């Protein structure tokens, strides 16, 4: 999204757990017909209604908890219908958002990953030429491998709105990195080729420029070609009279000219990858009904998917007025219109019905028909016992507290139960029980916490057990600008947990405890000369939800510039 300014909070978007299943390949899209139902998805960033499905950093900043599938559930309850897909933003500083992808996929919702090729803290280092030249290949390869290991089809919306000048990869007039359309095309092809080389063919590629406007020139020159694209898309918003030079625009006003260009450019299916409208300047309910029940089905027959921007900027990170409220429930009339739209047979489509990856495993050859024989049938040979499954384990050899550790598991047979236990020098530990996918692979990822130690670096032990076999690995943890450790990891209500926070000496810290039941507690302390502070807390029933409750711990330092933050968690039983 871009208005006259950078979208609030977008540079922070990111996310992270990876699960391997089938290796999938995306064949060319089948032809779409106007009579086919349209897939209706959403981007969720609505802290006001506690509906925010985005990466860890943004969700902790805005609602002091991690996003999870319950956010999709709350949107579904509000709208009256489950979204066909959900859009998640990450940038080049983030790992594959497997945890969020899992949460969506388990609900039958297809993840659309908008991958922004930049670090917004250093935008000048992320020109299209820098990416295309291979500067970030190791990161891209690791990200693509994780996407492959996840194993399910997903839509990958790479380098969106490239025809504008507001993003580091943008090619529009006045862009700060000197990008040309040819540079972006080379960047796209280079990243796509890396995905192909690692076998990440479960990615369905979405090319999504901004709808034509004065600061967004023609889209044609930025197109990498049909061989590199599965979907084409457009982004656009009705800002009404909210801004000084904006006015009320219909869907056709926003997208008509761009749609014609796109339809002439390629026969690929078209997605409206971002769209929203405010209330100021017109009737939002009428705008929604006209767009979805009249204009799209009658005048835009090539559109097969629409992604609604369900966000209220007044409550999101780094927003500044005037605030845009694109939520479907910004008014009762808008919500009534939206509930009518999502219930319509026109919008019961699935993006995977248009581009449905299929497994690359060839069909088995038919067995030869045996010749008839008069010889007596011999007794079947005894079946030999299959060999026990074995497992290979790799870990990142060194991580900083607050970063993610990734434990990659590859069993010699599919669907194996493995148990993982990570032990720290102070006796703290965490464990997990996982089942590998059809390929025998599974990844276990977590944010690395800090264990109380006087050393700047210490060693953790990983033990992975499959059957009677145990594999042991070690890795080192280096303390960062701020670290937090919880002891014990699992506690009952009425019992005490101990929080150790490490940061600069004599620094004020605040610790926020956020349970997935929606409850919230704030604690505070100050580090001593040894750079640690101990904060004890008796777990109250205020944090306890139904059954086992996960509590996210966010620690922040204050009184110094810049301040730092990190997260970990514990569970209440």
N, C-alpha and C positions, 0 to 999 in steps of 0.2 A: 504494500500500500504506500502511496505517496500522495500528499496533497501539495500544499505550498511549502511543506517542511518535512523532515524525516519522520517516519512513523515512530510514535512513542514506544520505547521499550524494545524495538526490533533489534538493535545491535546486541541486546543481551540474550536473545533467544537461543536456547540450546537444549541437550539432554543425555537410559544408558544400559540396560541389561540386554544381552544378546542370546538368542536361543536358536540352535541349528536344527533344521528339519530337511525337507526336500530341496534338491537343487532344481530350480525352476527356470524356464526360458520363456521370454515374451515373444511370440510370433507376431507378424504384422497384424494390425487391427483389422477385424472384420468390418465390412461396410455397415455403416449405421443408417437407419431409416427414420424418417420423421415420426413414424408411428411407434418407435421403440420408446419405452419409458426412460426418463432422464434421471440420472443419479444426483441426489441432493445431499451435499455435505456441508461442513461448517468448520470455521476456526473459532476456538473458544478462549476468550480472554475477558472474562466478566467477573472481576473480584466482587463487585457489588452484590451479585447473586451467588457467590461462592462456586462459580462454574469457570474453571480455568485449567485447560489441558495444554500445558506447555512445559518447557524444560525446567530443570531443578532450580536454576538461579533465579529465573523470573518468578516462578511460583512461590519460592521462599520469600522473595522480596515483597510480593504483592499480597499473599494470603498466609505467609509464615507456615507453609506446609508444602509437601511434594504433591504435584498433580497425580491423579490415578484414575482408574476406570470409573470411580464414583462420580467424577465430574461429567463424564459422558452420560451416566445414568441420570444425573440431575437435569442435564439439558434435555434428555429424552422425555423425562417426566414433564418438563415445562412445555416443550414443543408438541408433545403428543405422539412423536414418532422418532425412532432411532435414526441418526444420520447414516448415510451410505458410506461416508468416509469422513475423516477428521484430519485437519491440516496442522502440522507441527513444524515450527521454525527452528533450525539450528544453523550455526556458522562454522567456519573453518577452525575454530578453537575447540569444537565439541566432538565427542565421539558419537558413534552410531547410537541413536536414541532407542535402544532395544527395549528398555523397560516400558516406555510409552507405547511402542509398537505392539508389545505383548498385550498391554491393557486394552488397546483398540481391537486387535485381532481376536482376542478371546471373546469379544462381544459381537463378532461378525461385522466389525467396522474396519474398512480398509485404511491403513495409514497413508497419508500423503505427506512426504517429508520435503519441506522447502529448505533447500541446502544453499546457504549464502556463502559464496567463495571469498571470504574475507575475515580478518580480525579487525573489528571496528575500533580497537584501540590504536591500531597501526595501519590505517587504510591505504597509505601510500605504498606499502610493501605487497599489496595484493592486486596489482594490475593484472589484466588479462594476459599480458605477455609473461609476467612472472609465473603465473599458474601454468600456462601452456609450455613454458620452457623446462618444466620439471622441478621447480624449486620446492614444491610441496608434494612430490610424488609419494614419499614414504607415508605421509599422513593419509593421502587419498587411497593408497593401496590398503592400508590397515582398515580404513573406514569401509571400503568396498568389500573387503574380506569379511568384516563383521556383518555387513548387509547380506552377503551370500550365506554366511553361517546361520543367520536368522531363518532363512529358508522359505519364507512366505512371499507372495507377490505384494509389491507396494509401489506407489507412484512416487517418483523422484522428480521434484520440481527444482531444477538447478538454475541458479543465476537469474532469478525472475526480474522482470522490468528492466532488462538489459538495454532497451532503447532509450532509457532516460539517462540523466546525468547525476542522480542523487545517490547512487551506490558505487562502491569502488570498482565494480566490474562494468559499470554503465558506459555506453558508447555515444550518448547524446552530446550535443554541442556544449562545450564548456566543462566536460567531465574532468576531474582533477588528476586522473591517472593517464590521460592522453590515449585512452583506448579507442580503437577503431572497430567497426563492425567485423572486419577480417580478423582482428585480434580476438574478439569474443568467440567467433566461430572456431578458431584454432583452439581456444581454451575449452570450449564445449567438447570438441572432438577428442582432445587429449584426455579429458576426464572420462568420457565415454569409453575410449579405448582401454583405459586402465580397468574399468569395470568388466569389459569383455575379457581381458587377459587373465583376470582372477576367477572368471566364471560366475560373476554376480549378475546373471541374466534374469533374476527375479525382479530387477529394477525396471519399472515402466517409465520412460522418460517423458517429462512434460516441459515443453518449451513455451514460456508464458511472458510475452512482452506486455507493456502498459498500453492501454487503449490510446488511440491518437489524441494528442493535445498539443498546445503550443510548445511545451518543453520536451515532448516525446516525438521524435521524427519517425519517418517511415520504418516499418518493422521488417521489410523484406530482406534487407542486406544482412540482418543478424541471424537469418535462418541457416542452421547447419546442414540441412538436407534431410529428406525422408528416411534415409538409412540410419540416421542418428536420433530420430524423434518418433515417439509413439502417439503422443497427444500434442495438439497445439492449444494455446490458451490466451486469455486476455484478462487484465485487471482494470477495474474502473469503479468510481464512487460518485454518487449524487450527494454533493455537499450542501445542496439547498442554498440558503442565503446566509450560511454560517460564517463565511469568509467575506472579506471586503469585495472581492471581484468574482465571487461565485454566484450561481443562480440555479433555480430548480431545473433539473434535467430528467427526462424520462430514460428508461433503459435503452431505447432506440437512439436517443440523442447521444448517450455515452458510448455505445458499442457499434452502431450501424456501419460507419465508415471502416472501422478496424475489422469488423466481421467480414465485410466484403473483400478486403485485402487478404485476410486469412483463408477464406474459402477459395480464393483464386490461387493462393500460394501452394496449397497442399490438400490432399484428400483425407488427411488424418482427422480423427474426431476432434471436436472443439470443446474445450472446457472454459467456462467463466471461472477463473482460478481465484479471484477475489472480487466481491461486489458487496456493496452496502448502501444504505441511505439514511440520512438524518431526518428529523421531524420538521426542522425549521424551514419554512417556505412553501409547504404543501401538505398534502394528506398522505402520510406514510402508509397507512393501510391500503388506500386506493393505489398507491405506487406499487406495492407488493402484488396486489391482485392483478393489476394491469401487466406487470412484468412477467409473472410466472404463469398466469392463466390465459393471457392474450398474446403479448408481444413475442415471447420466446417460442411458443408452439406454432404460431402462425407466420412469423417473419424470420426466424432463426432456426431453420430445420436441422442445421448441422451441429447445433449445440447438444451434447450428450451428457454433460455434467455441469453443475453449478455449485460453487463453494461460497457460502454466506459468511461474511465477516461479523461474527457475533461478539462485538467488543464495545466497551464504553471507556473511552480514553480518560475520563475524569478520575478513574480509579486505578489506572495502570502506571507502571514505573516510568518516571521521567516525562510524564505528560505535562503539557502547558496549554492554557486556553488560547482560542476557543476550543472546547472539548467536543469531539464527535461521538455521538451515541448511536451505533449501528445495531444495537441489540434488537432481537425480534420482539422483546417485551418492553421496549422503551415506552410504550403506551398500551392500554388495553385494546385499542382498535388495531394496533400493529400485531399484537399477539393473536388476536382472533383471526386476522388475515393469514398469518403464518401457519396457524393450526389447520386452516382450511387448505392451504397449499400443500403441506406435508402429507395430508390425508388423500390428496388427489391421485388417481391412477397415473397421471402424467409423470409423477415424481417418485416412482417406486423402482427406479433403475439401479444398476450395479455397475461401477466402473470396470469391474473385471469381466463383465459380459461383453464389453466392447473391446477390451484388450485383456484377454484371459491367458496368462502364462500356462504352459503345459510342461509336464516333466519331460526331460530330455532322454529318458530311458527308452530305448527302442522296444517295440513289442516283441515278445518271445517268438522264436521260430517254431512252427508246428512240429511236433515229434513225428518221426517217420513211422508209417504203418508197418507193423511186423508181418512177415510172410507167414502164411499158415503152416503148421508143422504137426506131424503125427506123434512127435516125441512126447512122452509124459511130462507134465509140468513139474519142474523141480521146486523144492521148498524155497521160499525167499531167504536170501542171505541175511544174517543177523545185522541189524542196524548198529553202526558204530556210534559211540557217544561223542557228540560234537565237542571240540576243544573249548575249554573255558575262555570267556572273553577277556581280553587284555585292555589296558588303558594307557594312554599317553597324556601327560600333563605338562603344560607350559604356563609360566607366570611372568609377569613383568618383574625384572630383577631389582628394580629400584623405583619407588614411588615417593612422592611427598605426601605428608598428611593433608587431607582435603582433596587430593586427586583421586582418580579411580584406579583401582587394581582390577586387572582382567585375568581370570584363570580360565584357560582354554583346555577343554577335555575332549579327547577323541578315543572312543572305545572301538574295539575291533568288530563289534556287532551292534545292530540297532537296538534302541529302546532298552538300554541298560540303566539300572538304578545305581547311582553313585552318591557317596556321602562325602562332604567336604568339611573340614574343620581347620580354622585358622587360629593359631595360638600366639599370644604376645608375651613379652618377657615378664610382665607383671601378673601373669596368670589369666588375664582377660582372654576371651575367645569368642568366636562366632562360628556358626555351622549352618549347613544347608543340605537338603536332600533333593537331588535332581534326577530327571529321567532324560537320557540322551534322545536325540531325534532319529529319523529314519537313516541318516547317514552315520550315526554313531557319535555325533558331535554335540557339544553343549558348552556354552560359555557362562561363567559366573562372574558378575561384575558388582563392585560395591565401592562406595566412597570410603577411602582409607581414613580411619580415625587415628588418634594419637594415644599411646599408652604412657602413663606417668613414668618418666625417666629423666635422669640428669644429663643424658647424652644427646647430642644433636642427631645421631643416627642409631637405629637399633634394628634388630633382625626379627622377622616373623616367620613362623613355620606353617606350611600348608601340608595337610595330609588328605589325600584323596583315596577312598576305599571303594573297590569294586569286587564284590564277593569276598574271597579270602585274600585278595591282593591289596596292598597298600603302597601308594607312591608318595614320597616325601619331597617337598621342594622348599627352598628358603628364599626370602627376598628382604631387602633392606628398606627401611622407612626413614625418611629425612623430615625433620620438623620444618614447618613453614612459618609464615608470618603470624598465623594464629592456628592453634590446634585445640581439639577438645576430645576428651576421653570420658566414657561413661562406665561406671562399675557398680553393680553388675549389669549385663546387657538385658537380662530378663528379671523383672521384679514384680511383687504383688502390691496391691494397694495397702497403704498403711506402713509399708516398709520404706527404708531409706536408700536412695541412690546417691552416689558421689560423682560429681562432675569435676574433672581436672581441666583447667583451661591454661594453655601456654601461649604467651605473646610477649611483647616487650615488657621490661620491668616497670613496675609501678604504673600500670595502665588500667583504666577502668574498663570492665567488660560487662556485657549484658548477655544473658542466655535466655532464649525463648524456647519453651516446650510446647509443641503443637501436635495434638493427637489427631488421628484420622477420624475421630468422632466429632471433630470440629471444636474441641476445647483448647484453651490457651493459658499458659502460665509464663510470667516473666520473673527472672532472677537477676541478681547483679553481684559484682565483686570487684576486687582490685588485685592485680598481681603484685607479688613481693619482689625482692631483689633477685630471687632465683628464677623469675619470669613465669612462675606458676601461681595459680590461685585454686583453692579447693572450695567447692560450693556443694553443700549437702541439701537434699530436698526429700521430704517424706512424701511419697507418692499419694496424692489425694484421689478421691473418687471422682473429682472434677475431670481428670484425664481419662478415666476408664469408660470405654464404650461397651458394646455388646461383644462378648467373647474376648479373645486376645486383641489388644489394642497396640498399634504401632505409634510411637511418639517420636517425632522428628526434633532433634536438638539443633538450634541455630545459635552460634556464638559470634558476637561482634565486639570489636574493640573500639573505644571512644577516647576522645581527648588528644588524639594524634592525627596527623594528616599524612597519608591517607589512612582511613580506618580499614580494617580487614574483617572478613567473616568466613565461617566454615560450618559444615553441618555433619551430624552423625545421627544415630537413632538408638532407642531401646524399646523394649516391649513390656507391656503391663498385662499380667494375667489375673 
